[in-house]
Amino acid sequence: MIRRFLTSFKKLSKKDKRLVATVKSIVGYKPFRLELFQLVTQHSSVAKTLPNGFRASNERLEYLGDAILGAVVADYLFKKYPFKDEGFLTEIRSRLVNRESLSLLAKKIGISQMLESDFSKNRYHFKSIYGDMMEAFIGAVYIDRGYQFCKTFIINKLLIPHFDLDEIIENNTNYKSILIEWSQKENKSIRFDIEDYKQEGMKKEFRAVIIINGDKFAKGAGLNKKKAEQNAAFKACQKLKLS
């Protein structure tokens, strides 16, 4: 069996050997099922259509990784902060697993360099592409080695080394609340509206607009309504010099 594994490894292309080396450097082991990590590198813009009509990309792994990551982080925070309420735990988890944080993490650990994509074929917000890939990578680790291994990987290789929870908690800013408080002090009417919604494949994007005294003041986008409103509120706070 060992000889057969070594022989198969020698037959790998240079590209696949680089992928194996990258996975090993990040996770600490050579993947059992290399095809999972090959799929991680495939953005939907370059997905190949299989004979059954299915387009093979990292989107299914992304869906799975998102669920695993959310569960692991929720469990970790629940145990680490036994006296914090649901609102605190939800907000901190959101700041840890949002697309911006995950995109930065993907670049830090080096998996972003493996992505194969063609932005000209997909208009989805390219800034989230590496965050999606990070989730797909987690999904691949989960299938390849199981939940307990994946949980340990997330906590010991991703969460603890790359996130300062004390800093995240200290800078836990709710821009929507800041803006509402400002409007009350300044006697301004304020409204948060979702003016547009787009979906490409499994990807969703909401666009929010903030209306102050009847006039459109700032716009923002996000993967759900809450994130879109927070993004718009952040831009509004910047314009008003509140942040």
VEXNU-296410 format. One line per field, with one value per residue (C-alpha): residue number from 1; residue in three letters; chain; x, y, z. Coordinates in nm, 4 decimals, decimal comma. Layout:
N
num	c(NUM  ...)
residu	c(ALA  ...)
chaine	c(A  ...)
xx	c(X  ...)
yy	c(Y  ...)
zz	c(Z  ...)
This chain:
243
num	c(1  2  3  4  5  6  7  8  9  10  11  12  13  14  15  16  17  18  19  20  21  22  23  24  25  26  27  28  29  30  31  32  33  34  35  36  37  38  39  40  41  42  43  44  45  46  47  48  49  50  51  52  53  54  55  56  57  58  59  60  61  62  63  64  65  66  67  68  69  70  71  72  73  74  75  76  77  78  79  80  81  82  83  84  85  86  87  88  89  90  91  92  93  94  95  96  97  98  99  100  101  102  103  104  105  106  107  108  109  110  111  112  113  114  115  116  117  118  119  120  121  122  123  124  125  126  127  128  129  130  131  132  133  134  135  136  137  138  139  140  141  142  143  144  145  146  147  148  149  150  151  152  153  154  155  156  157  158  159  160  161  162  163  164  165  166  167  168  169  170  171  172  173  174  175  176  177  178  179  180  181  182  183  184  185  186  187  188  189  190  191  192  193  194  195  196  197  198  199  200  201  202  203  204  205  206  207  208  209  210  211  212  213  214  215  216  217  218  219  220  221  222  223  224  225  226  227  228  229  230  231  232  233  234  235  236  237  238  239  240  241  242  243)
residu	c(MET  ILE  ARG  ARG  PHE  LEU  THR  SER  PHE  LYS  LYS  LEU  SER  LYS  LYS  ASP  LYS  ARG  LEU  VAL  ALA  THR  VAL  LYS  SER  ILE  VAL  GLY  TYR  LYS  PRO  PHE  ARG  LEU  GLU  LEU  PHE  GLN  LEU  VAL  THR  GLN  HIS  SER  SER  VAL  ALA  LYS  THR  LEU  PRO  ASN  GLY  PHE  ARG  ALA  SER  ASN  GLU  ARG  LEU  GLU  TYR  LEU  GLY  ASP  ALA  ILE  LEU  GLY  ALA  VAL  VAL  ALA  ASP  TYR  LEU  PHE  LYS  LYS  TYR  PRO  PHE  LYS  ASP  GLU  GLY  PHE  LEU  THR  GLU  ILE  ARG  SER  ARG  LEU  VAL  ASN  ARG  GLU  SER  LEU  SER  LEU  LEU  ALA  LYS  LYS  ILE  GLY  ILE  SER  GLN  MET  LEU  GLU  SER  ASP  PHE  SER  LYS  ASN  ARG  TYR  HIS  PHE  LYS  SER  ILE  TYR  GLY  ASP  MET  MET  GLU  ALA  PHE  ILE  GLY  ALA  VAL  TYR  ILE  ASP  ARG  GLY  TYR  GLN  PHE  CYS  LYS  THR  PHE  ILE  ILE  ASN  LYS  LEU  LEU  ILE  PRO  HIS  PHE  ASP  LEU  ASP  GLU  ILE  ILE  GLU  ASN  ASN  THR  ASN  TYR  LYS  SER  ILE  LEU  ILE  GLU  TRP  SER  GLN  LYS  GLU  ASN  LYS  SER  ILE  ARG  PHE  ASP  ILE  GLU  ASP  TYR  LYS  GLN  GLU  GLY  MET  LYS  LYS  GLU  PHE  ARG  ALA  VAL  ILE  ILE  ILE  ASN  GLY  ASP  LYS  PHE  ALA  LYS  GLY  ALA  GLY  LEU  ASN  LYS  LYS  LYS  ALA  GLU  GLN  ASN  ALA  ALA  PHE  LYS  ALA  CYS  GLN  LYS  LEU  LYS  LEU  SER)
chaine	c(A  A  A  A  A  A  A  A  A  A  A  A  A  A  A  A  A  A  A  A  A  A  A  A  A  A  A  A  A  A  A  A  A  A  A  A  A  A  A  A  A  A  A  A  A  A  A  A  A  A  A  A  A  A  A  A  A  A  A  A  A  A  A  A  A  A  A  A  A  A  A  A  A  A  A  A  A  A  A  A  A  A  A  A  A  A  A  A  A  A  A  A  A  A  A  A  A  A  A  A  A  A  A  A  A  A  A  A  A  A  A  A  A  A  A  A  A  A  A  A  A  A  A  A  A  A  A  A  A  A  A  A  A  A  A  A  A  A  A  A  A  A  A  A  A  A  A  A  A  A  A  A  A  A  A  A  A  A  A  A  A  A  A  A  A  A  A  A  A  A  A  A  A  A  A  A  A  A  A  A  A  A  A  A  A  A  A  A  A  A  A  A  A  A  A  A  A  A  A  A  A  A  A  A  A  A  A  A  A  A  A  A  A  A  A  A  A  A  A  A  A  A  A  A  A  A  A  A  A  A  A  A  A  A  A  A  A  A  A  A  A  A  A)
xx	c(0,0000  0,2804  0,4636  0,1428  0,0955  0,4530  0,4171  0,0938  0,2622  0,5431  0,2834  0,1373  0,1898  0,4084  0,0917  -0,0609  0,2635  0,2595  -0,1003  -0,0074  0,2817  0,0556  -0,2102  0,0550  0,2087  -0,1308  -0,3019  -0,0049  -0,0692  -0,0784  -0,4381  -0,5938  -0,8232  -0,6357  -0,9367  -1,1147  -0,8428  -0,8212  -1,1896  -1,1197  -0,9073  -1,1863  -1,3951  -1,7303  -1,6002  -1,3676  -1,5829  -1,5827  -1,9146  -1,9320  -2,1121  -2,4177  -2,4369  -2,3067  -2,0539  -1,7697  -1,6581  -1,5783  -1,9315  -2,0606  -1,7504  -1,7961  -2,1518  -2,0309  -1,7295  -1,9448  -2,1659  -1,8718  -1,6848  -1,9937  -2,0584  -1,6971  -1,6639  -2,0035  -1,9031  -1,5615  -1,7080  -1,9888  -1,7332  -1,4789  -1,7348  -1,9813  -2,1399  -2,1891  -2,5337  -2,6511  -2,6132  -2,2456  -2,1684  -2,3504  -2,1744  -1,8249  -1,8847  -2,0015  -1,6842  -1,4711  -1,6383  -1,7449  -1,6148  -1,3659  -1,2030  -1,1977  -1,0531  -0,7709  -0,7147  -0,6975  -0,4236  -0,2354  -0,2158  -0,1467  -0,4448  -0,5489  -0,2529  -0,4072  -0,7319  -0,8150  -1,0716  -1,1794  -1,3366  -1,4504  -1,6965  -1,8412  -1,9542  -1,9910  -1,8114  -1,4494  -1,3507  -1,5419  -1,3844  -1,0997  -1,3356  -1,5484  -1,2348  -1,1398  -1,4748  -1,4332  -1,0901  -1,2433  -1,5109  -1,2408  -1,0510  -1,3763  -1,4526  -1,0902  -1,0292  -1,3595  -1,5197  -1,2911  -0,9744  -1,1347  -1,2450  -0,8907  -0,7535  -0,9918  -0,9177  -0,5432  -0,4347  -0,6788  -0,8604  -0,5954  -0,2942  -0,4671  -0,7375  -0,6939  -1,0265  -0,9540  -0,8961  -1,2047  -1,4189  -1,2727  -1,3364  -1,6795  -1,8456  -2,2091  -2,2181  -2,5945  -2,6429  -2,3969  -2,5880  -2,9267  -2,7936  -2,6569  -2,9918  -3,1727  -2,9327  -2,9489  -3,3265  -3,2888  -3,5180  -3,3329  -3,4349  -3,2527  -3,3843  -3,2808  -3,2989  -3,1522  -3,0840  -2,8756  -2,8012  -2,5484  -2,5486  -2,5269  -2,4033  -2,6335  -2,5673  -2,7937  -2,7589  -2,8748  -2,9341  -2,9517  -3,2030  -3,1638  -3,4398  -3,5760  -3,2450  -3,0231  -2,7060  -2,4997  -2,5071  -2,3525  -2,3504  -2,3375  -2,4151  -2,7282  -2,9525  -2,7845  -2,4349  -2,5523  -2,7061  -2,3941  -2,1755  -2,3942  -2,3953  -2,0151  -1,9904  -2,2430  -2,0442  -1,7306  -1,9050  -2,0340  -1,6912  -1,8453  -1,5827)
yy	c(0,0000  0,2406  0,1592  0,2146  0,5538  0,6592  0,5498  0,7484  1,0505  1,0339  1,0412  1,3680  1,6749  1,9579  2,1555  1,8785  1,8288  2,1993  2,1600  1,8624  2,0600  2,3602  2,1500  1,9793  2,3119  2,4527  2,1505  1,9360  1,6282  1,5116  1,4883  1,1430  1,2635  1,5132  1,5608  1,7461  2,0089  2,0248  2,1156  2,3839  2,5670  2,5726  2,8903  2,8682  3,0998  2,8228  2,5249  2,2311  2,0836  1,7096  1,4620  1,4728  1,8517  1,9345  2,2190  2,1146  2,4097  2,4761  2,6005  2,2775  2,2517  2,6187  2,5480  2,2627  2,4507  2,7482  2,5247  2,3449  2,6693  2,8347  2,5385  2,5137  2,8870  2,8974  2,6072  2,7629  3,1016  2,9428  2,7608  3,0444  3,3062  3,1182  3,4366  3,6316  3,6606  3,5413  3,8848  3,9096  3,5569  3,6125  3,9417  3,8085  3,4967  3,7183  3,9246  3,6091  3,4321  3,7197  3,7240  4,0036  3,8171  3,4893  3,6524  3,8002  3,4635  3,2865  3,5263  3,4890  3,1108  3,0979  2,9186  3,2243  3,1589  2,8269  2,9767  2,9300  3,1811  3,4059  3,7236  3,8282  3,5361  3,6082  3,9460  3,8312  4,0610  3,9467  4,0601  3,7653  3,5067  3,4156  3,3971  3,1516  2,9508  2,9464  2,7893  2,5371  2,4447  2,3789  2,1662  1,9619  1,9077  1,7955  1,5341  1,4202  1,3729  1,4022  1,6488  1,6170  1,6668  1,9597  2,1173  2,0957  2,2394  2,5369  2,6197  2,5508  2,6435  2,9228  3,0786  3,1014  3,1972  3,4496  3,6221  3,8426  3,7951  4,0675  4,3186  4,2025  4,2415  4,5831  4,7036  4,5460  4,8379  4,8346  5,1158  5,0939  5,1637  5,4543  5,6046  5,5638  5,7262  6,0175  6,0639  6,0816  6,3432  6,5500  6,5062  6,3471  6,0882  5,7784  5,4707  5,1557  5,0058  4,7068  4,8445  4,5568  4,1855  3,9703  3,6004  3,4182  3,0444  2,9944  3,3489  3,6223  3,9930  4,2511  4,6253  4,8578  5,2312  5,4707  5,7524  6,0559  6,3170  6,1707  6,1783  5,8843  5,9280  5,6087  5,2655  4,9323  4,5672  4,2382  3,8680  3,9188  4,2106  4,2717  4,2867  4,5133  4,7561  4,7496  4,8183  5,1112  5,2381  5,2183  5,4344  5,6798  5,7040  5,7752  6,0568  6,2027  6,1560  5,9363  5,6631)
zz	c(0,0000  0,0912  -0,2307  -0,4290  -0,2578  -0,3324  -0,6926  -0,7335  -0,5779  -0,8340  -1,1114  -0,9875  -1,1981  -1,0696  -1,0076  -0,7949  -0,6046  -0,5173  -0,4012  -0,1797  -0,0314  0,0343  0,2077  0,4197  0,5241  0,6272  0,7792  0,8805  0,6694  0,3074  0,1883  0,1574  -0,1215  -0,3328  -0,5611  -0,2794  -0,2629  -0,6406  -0,6295  -0,3662  -0,6242  -0,8840  -0,8799  -1,0578  -1,3328  -1,4543  -1,3541  -1,5940  -1,7008  -1,6359  -1,8650  -1,6343  -1,6759  -1,3266  -1,3110  -1,0795  -0,8651  -0,4989  -0,4211  -0,2613  -0,0420  0,0460  0,1637  0,3821  0,5181  0,6102  0,8262  0,9911  1,0599  1,2092  1,4391  1,5583  1,6264  1,8013  2,0258  2,0986  2,1950  2,3978  2,6147  2,6297  2,7419  2,9695  3,1077  2,7843  2,6284  2,2874  2,1287  2,2254  2,1018  1,7723  1,7037  1,7796  1,5703  1,2846  1,3025  1,2983  1,0063  0,7802  0,4231  0,4876  0,7780  0,5871  0,2750  0,4796  0,6472  0,3099  0,2031  0,5320  0,5195  0,1458  -0,0059  -0,2086  -0,4380  -0,5444  -0,6762  -1,0425  -1,1625  -1,4452  -1,3071  -1,6554  -1,6532  -1,3120  -1,1867  -0,8282  -0,5870  -0,6273  -0,2757  -0,1282  -0,3557  -0,1176  0,1784  -0,0189  -0,0954  0,2742  0,3572  0,0742  0,2127  0,5547  0,3885  0,2169  0,5442  0,7074  0,4400  0,4207  0,7947  0,9826  1,2204  1,5231  1,3183  1,1345  1,4624  1,6017  1,2769  1,2868  1,6502  1,6651  1,3121  1,2204  1,5148  1,7867  1,5704  1,3457  1,5537  1,8607  2,0390  2,2957  2,0169  1,8271  2,1387  2,2167  1,8625  1,8401  1,6610  1,5549  1,2989  1,2576  1,6286  1,6126  1,3209  1,4883  1,8053  1,5986  1,4208  1,7527  1,8912  1,5719  1,5356  1,1901  1,0361  0,9203  0,7270  0,6155  0,2916  0,0810  -0,2709  -0,4699  -0,4507  -0,6831  -0,6985  -0,9137  -0,8505  -0,4741  -0,4167  -0,2896  -0,2611  -0,1000  -0,1525  0,1229  0,1135  0,4086  0,3730  0,5984  0,5988  0,2766  0,0853  -0,0082  0,1945  0,1686  0,0099  0,1027  -0,0016  0,1858  0,1693  0,3795  0,4723  0,8083  0,6584  0,3772  0,6280  0,8455  0,5425  0,4402  0,8006  0,8113  0,4982  0,6407  0,9663  0,7659  0,5747  0,8997  1,0674  1,3368  1,2959)
